[in-house]
Amino acid sequence: MLIGQTAIVTGASSGIGAGVAKALGAAGANVVVNYAGHAEGANHVVRQIKDGDGSAFAVRADVGSEADVRGMFQVACETYGTVDILVSNAGVQQDAPFLDMTLEQWNRVLRINLTGAFLCAREAAREFIRRGIIRERSCAAGKIIFISSVHEIIPWAGHVNYAASKGGINLFMKSIAQELGLYKIRVNSIAPGAIKTPINRTAWETPEAEANLLKLIRYGRIGEPVDIAKAAVWLASDESDYVHGTSLIVDGGMTLYPGFSTGG
Ligand code: BGC
């Protein structure tokens, strides 16, 4: 489905990013597996893609650093010729009650989750416009997919830096979609609910925590990275060619506010 295309996936050494990278590789894309600190995880993802006859390599880059992001796109273009797909996934949580939240906690989350999305998307858009459309590969000049969160919609006490970063991604995504559509660059987000990954381990690792989390999920199961990966492959492919400027919620019904099925 994505044969001949090249994808950069940020934060791909674990969790949703790793799942997305593997699924894009399985769909035929060359994959640049970005990581910030966990080289081992990234190399493992690369090996898995290669074992499935795909092509991939790992690149260390801090998405909050302009120089690192430029360098990552440069090495991707040197290796594969160009970039066709960006999955901007790198994200962190630094949780604290609002009254205790430090400026460092605020800045770190905004820097990685929102500024990182800006720097990567800007570099991707520049490369897509430089290269233009290659019809045999895709109807679009390029595809940008942000991995956001249900917390671009659902307020989240104790996580205000994270919720602000994800709310920011929503209007950032829509605004650049408005700006880039004329270049035939498609821009969308995926808003995952609770997906079983290291970022939310405390929310699912004990049976009690898991039971509490399940109360928030109408479909009755915690998500897996592959649930998001399948949506990402679709959004990266021409199967979704008319989908532009939207946020696809993949949350098992978390945004249905299940508490209201009996309350309210
Ligand atoms: C957060 C997780 C959380 C989920 C649902 C995600 O964006 O990173 O920690 O479990 O939203 O609340």
Residues whose N, C-alpha, C, O or C-beta is under 5 A from the ligand:
A	BS01	BGC	S148 S149 V150 P192 G193 A194 I199 N200 A203
